[in-house]
Amino acid sequence: MTDLSPALVAGTPGYRRLTWAMLFAGFATFSTLYAVQPLLPLLAAHYRLSAEAASLAVSLATGPLAFGILVAGALSDRLGRRSLMVAAMMAAALLTLAAAVVPGWYGLLALRFLAGLALAGVPAVAMAYVAEEVDAASIGSAMGLYIAGSALGGMGGRLVASWVAAVADWRWALAAVGLAGLAMAEAFRRLAPASRRFVASEADWLALPRGAAVLFRDPGLRLLYLESFLLMGVFVTIYNYAGFHLLAPPYGLGQAAVGAVFLLYILGSISSSLFGGLAGRMGRRRVFWVPTVLLILGVALTAAAPLWMVVAGIAVVTIGFFGAHSIASAWVGRRGGAARGQAAAWYLFFYYMGSSVLGSAGGIAWTHGDWHGVVVFCIALGLVALIGSALLFRVRPLAETEQARPAGPPTPG
């Protein structure tokens, strides 16, 4: 394999195969990762668990994913991109199928832990694979399909799991997601072109901690990492416990109706584009606080009694979160400079740690204060994030004119 091989160009058969492969990769990864989220009330009832204990089915996948992202990129530098992505998707799908039949709660958690660790091989490697194999002018549309697949997978996995669980049970729901993930992993294997431009790296393994030391000296990056931790924590907490809230009196919705709430993810795609463009025109530091305020207002709205206001509040939270995430992820790439790949990896680390740590901590708020406890918890996190946005406004800009340079594929929750 040589870096002198010609790059894939838009319109060629190889490029079309790669873009479809990336769509399947994004869908398989995030459908597998988050399919259990709408099933948390069912798991809690089946295993007689508290809400925070049940939330470990999500947190023990996103936590290992966060750590795995930091090393998967370096591992792919040595082993290759495509092969690592295929192995990651296949392993995660098989582990999800095993989780559907494992008899005990701790066995299910162990399999979720391993699935999260395996899935790190996709988001950490996807952009490097596309950037190596595709002509620079054609990268945007290829990554766009990966991002679209990620968004569809995050939404579709939750919807499929909810609807299958409504007519069968949660084990059949996990089996359906696992089988779909296996089919998409095989589609990726068949479609994704072989790595022709990959050159194995012999970089020092200590490059990661040395690079991190440089990145963390930037106050702007430190604040952006904090923002990703807090905002993702709010977003996942709302969606983790909305099912418990809506299944219980006075609403008493069915599992399929609760699953339909995840259709609100569509608003996230619109919001990402809208706020990304607005930040490009007006400047990130002038805009970032707006979606953060929207997120806080959305959380507050869910405290109202009428069902339509709860759903509207979740919609506003979704708009605010994806708007803030689109701005922050591009901002990280800008401030990361030549180390933007590693800067993005650390951003995703804190992003998924927010999902893991704060998503489970929100369960304690649910146990002790029901939905109003969750609202107070999330508003407190949102207010800290708002303070962070004010501090970001005061961070010294880079010497060059700010331009939107994406750090990597924005990853839906």
Sequence and secondary structure as in RCSB ss.txt:
>XXXX:A:sequence
MTDLSPALVAGTPGYRRLTWAMLFAGFATFSTLYAVQPLLPLLAAHYRLSAEAASLAVSLATGPLAFGILVAGAL
SDRLGRRSLMVAAMMAAALLTLAAAVVPGWYGLLALRFLAGLALAGVPAVAMAYVAEEVDAASIGSAMGLYIAGS
ALGGMGGRLVASWVAAVADWRWALAAVGLAGLAMAEAFRRLAPASRRFVASEADWLALPRGAAVLFRDPGLRLLY
LESFLLMGVFVTIYNYAGFHLLAPPYGLGQAAVGAVFLLYILGSISSSLFGGLAGRMGRRRVFWVPTVLLILGVA
LTAAAPLWMVVAGIAVVTIGFFGAHSIASAWVGRRGGAARGQAAAWYLFFYYMGSSVLGSAGGIAWTHGDWHGVV
VFCIALGLVALIGSALLFRVRPLAETEQARPAGPPTPG
>XXXX:A:secstr
  TTS  B TTSHHHHHHHHHHHHHHHHHHHHHHTTGGGHHHHHHHHT  HHHHTHHHHHHHHHHHHHHHHHHHH
HHHH HHHHHHHHHHHHHHHHHHHHH  SHHHHHHHHHHHHHHHTTTTTTHHHHHHHHB GGGHHHHHHHHHHHH
HHHHHHHHHHHHHHHHHS HHHHHHHHHHHHHHHHHHHHHHS   SS       TTHHHHHHHHHTT HHHHHHH
HHHHHHHHHHHHHHHHHHHHHHSTTT   HHHHHHGGGGHHHHHHHHHHHHHHHHHH HHHHTHHHHHHHHHHHH
HTTSSSHHHHHHHHHHHHHHHHHHHHHHHHHHHHHHGGGHHHHHHHHHHHHHHIIIIIHHHHHHHHHHHHHHHHH
HHHHHHHHHHHHHHHHHHHS   SS       S     
